Amino acid sequence: MAVTFGAEPGRVYTIVGRIASAGEQLSLAGVALRDALGWVGEPNQKERAQIPARAIAEVVSYFSIAAAQGVTNATARLLALDTRSRKILETREKSSRGFPPFDERDANWLPVNQKVIKSLEHAAVHHTRAVQDLVAELRTLVDSPEWSAMVETRNVDFHRWRPQSEAGGVSTNSPWVAIGESQFLPVTDRGTLTPKHYGHYVNQSQLALERLESTMSGWIAGFSTAKDEILTYVMAESMNGFQFDSRE
């Protein structure tokens, strides 16, 4: 159908496929959260629950981030239906190469972060409010404290010194103690790490997932209108290069 509007074959198909994938990832995050909350609800299970509850909370965050990236990339590919937006994205996100249909290179997959959302905002600036609102949903997500806290924990776990889950492990704080101009290493018989309670991680992932659910609900509610408005421009552009400004 989109091809009749002048869209390149396969572009809308890949957008729909990425939306479907993001929806499944959101569902998987919800299933994982259910299991994580089950550990929190177990009475007198603090010692036994610490590692499995934290592990499942991490699964929630990983699927949540994957779903958010899916929606971000669906948005980028929707904007790329329009040659004006595509050129902007090619300039700002050079690795995308304009998001050709069915291109499965890793470099073609944008992360969800402040830089990418800014690129999407630039690419949507000449579109109607309906299109800009899709990007605004993503902006609200990445700017929210709930999402930022979960992403920061994930970044620590993936890219920095991950605090262990059990008490007595190796603390991320320096063990050296300064006395005057000298440094001393106290002799102890056990580690000094005091981990965060597993409920912290479960609650953090739940708040981030709830924020993501709200974002994706608003995004999908506005998708159809935004898609139609972009395709209207694509059709006009395909008619002997005729262009018009569709801003409200």
C-alpha positions in Angstrom: 0.0 0.0 0.0 2.8 2.4 0.9 4.5 1.8 -2.4 1.5 3.3 -4.2 2.3 6.5 -2.3 5.8 6.5 -3.7 7.6 4.8 -0.7 10.6 2.6 -1.4 9.5 -1.1 -1.3 10.1 -2.7 2.0 10.4 0.4 4.1 7.0 0.3 5.8 7.2 -3.5 6.1 10.4 -3.2 8.1 8.9 -0.5 10.3 5.9 -2.7 11.2 8.3 -5.6 11.9 10.3 -3.6 14.3 7.2 -2.4 16.1 6.1 -6.0 16.5 9.5 -7.0 17.9 9.4 -4.1 20.4 6.0 -5.2 21.6 7.2 -8.7 22.3 10.2 -7.3 24.2 7.9 -5.2 26.3 5.9 -8.3 27.1 9.0 -10.2 28.1 10.0 -7.4 30.4 6.5 -7.6 32.0 6.8 -11.4 32.5 10.2 -10.9 34.1 8.9 -8.2 36.4 6.2 -10.5 37.6 8.8 -13.1 38.6 11.0 -10.5 40.3 8.0 -9.2 42.3 7.4 -12.8 43.4 10.7 -12.8 45.1 10.0 -9.5 46.8 6.7 -10.9 48.1 8.4 -13.9 49.8 8.4 -13.5 53.6 11.7 -14.1 55.4 13.6 -14.8 52.2 16.1 -12.0 52.4 19.2 -14.2 52.1 17.8 -16.6 49.6 16.2 -13.9 47.4 19.1 -11.5 47.1 20.8 -12.9 43.9 17.8 -14.3 42.0 15.7 -11.2 42.6 18.5 -8.9 41.4 19.1 -11.2 38.4 15.5 -11.1 37.3 15.3 -7.3 37.9 18.3 -7.0 35.5 16.4 -9.1 32.9 13.5 -6.6 33.2 15.9 -3.7 32.5 17.5 -5.5 29.5 14.3 -6.2 27.8 13.0 -2.7 28.6 16.0 -1.1 27.0 15.7 -3.5 24.0 12.0 -2.5 23.6 12.9 1.2 23.8 15.5 0.8 21.2 13.0 -0.9 19.0 10.6 2.0 19.2 13.4 4.5 18.6 14.5 2.7 15.5 11.0 2.3 14.2 10.7 6.1 14.7 13.9 6.7 12.8 12.8 4.5 9.9 9.4 6.2 9.8 11.1 9.6 9.5 13.4 8.1 6.8 10.4 7.5 4.5 10.7 11.3 3.8 13.8 12.1 1.9 14.3 15.4 3.8 14.3 13.6 7.2 16.4 10.8 5.7 19.2 13.3 4.7 19.2 14.8 8.2 19.5 11.4 9.8 22.2 10.4 7.3 24.2 13.5 8.3 23.7 13.2 12.1 23.7 9.4 12.4 26.2 8.5 9.6 26.3 4.8 10.4 22.6 4.5 9.5 23.2 5.1 5.7 19.5 6.2 5.5 18.2 3.0 7.0 17.8 0.9 3.8 15.1 -1.8 4.2 16.3 -5.2 5.6 19.8 -3.8 6.4 20.8 -5.8 9.5 24.2 -4.3 10.2 24.8 -3.6 13.8 25.7 0.0 12.9 22.2 0.4 11.5 20.7 0.0 14.9 20.5 3.2 16.9 20.7 3.2 20.7 18.2 5.1 22.8 19.9 8.1 24.3 20.0 11.9 24.3 22.1 12.2 21.2 19.9 10.0 19.1 16.7 11.6 20.3 18.1 15.0 19.4 18.8 13.6 15.9 15.2 12.5 15.6 14.0 15.9 16.8 16.0 17.6 14.0 14.7 15.1 11.4 11.1 15.8 12.5 11.2 19.6 12.7 9.5 20.1 9.3 6.7 17.6 10.0 3.3 18.1 11.5 2.6 17.9 15.2 1.4 14.3 15.0 4.9 13.3 13.7 6.7 15.4 16.2 4.6 14.0 19.1 6.1 10.5 18.4 9.6 11.8 19.0 8.3 13.8 22.0 7.2 10.5 23.6 10.8 9.2 23.3 12.1 12.5 24.7 9.9 12.2 27.7 11.2 8.6 28.3 14.9 9.4 28.2 14.5 12.5 30.3 12.5 10.8 33.0 14.3 10.1 36.4 12.8 6.6 36.5 14.4 5.6 33.1 17.6 7.4 33.8 18.1 5.6 37.1 17.6 2.2 35.5 19.9 3.0 32.6 22.6 4.2 35.0 22.5 0.9 36.9 22.7 -1.0 33.7 25.7 1.1 32.6 27.5 0.3 35.9 26.8 -3.4 35.5 27.9 -3.5 31.8 30.7 -1.0 31.6 32.1 -0.3 35.1 32.8 -2.0 38.4 29.7 -4.0 39.2 28.9 -4.1 42.9 28.4 -7.7 44.0 25.1 -8.9 45.5 26.3 -10.5 48.7 27.6 -8.8 51.8 31.3 -9.0 52.4 32.5 -8.8 48.8 35.0 -6.5 47.3 33.9 -2.9 47.8 34.2 -0.4 45.0 35.6 2.1 47.6 39.3 2.3 48.1 40.5 0.2 51.1 43.4 2.5 51.8 43.1 4.9 54.7 44.9 8.2 54.8 46.5 9.2 58.1 48.4 12.4 57.8 50.5 12.1 54.7 50.6 8.3 54.8 48.3 5.7 53.4 47.5 2.5 55.3 45.8 -0.7 54.4 43.8 -1.9 57.4 44.0 -5.7 58.1 40.5 -7.2 58.2 39.2 -10.7 58.1 36.3 -10.1 55.7 35.1 -7.8 52.9 33.4 -4.5 53.6 30.9 -4.5 50.8 27.3 -3.7 51.9 25.1 -4.4 48.8 21.9 -2.6 48.1 18.8 -4.6 49.0 17.4 -6.6 46.1 14.1 -4.7 46.5 15.9 -1.5 45.3 16.7 -3.1 41.9 13.3 -4.6 41.5 11.6 -1.3 42.3 13.9 0.5 40.0 13.2 -1.8 37.1 9.4 -1.6 37.8 9.3 2.2 37.7 11.3 2.3 34.5 9.1 -0.4 32.9 6.0 1.5 33.8 7.4 4.7 32.3 8.3 2.7 29.1 4.7 1.3 28.9 3.3 4.8 29.1 5.7 5.9 26.3 4.9 3.0 24.0 1.2 3.4 24.6 1.3 7.0 23.6 3.6 6.2 20.7 1.4 3.5 19.1 -1.7 5.6 19.6 -0.2 8.3 17.4 1.6 6.1 14.9 -1.1 5.6 12.3 -1.8 9.4 12.0 1.9 10.2 11.8 2.5 7.5 9.2 -0.3 8.7 7.0 0.9 12.3 7.2 4.5 11.3 6.2 3.2 9.2 3.4 1.1 12.1 2.1 4.3 14.1 1.8 6.1 11.1 0.1 3.3 10.9 -2.4 3.4 14.6 -3.2 7.2 14.4 -3.6 6.9 11.5 -6.0 4.7 13.6 -8.3 7.3 15.2 -10.5 9.3 16.4 -7.5 6.5 18.6 -6.2 7.0 19.6 -2.6 5.0 21.4 0.0 5.4 22.5 3.6 3.1 20.4 5.8 3.7 22.2 9.1 0.7 23.2 11.1 
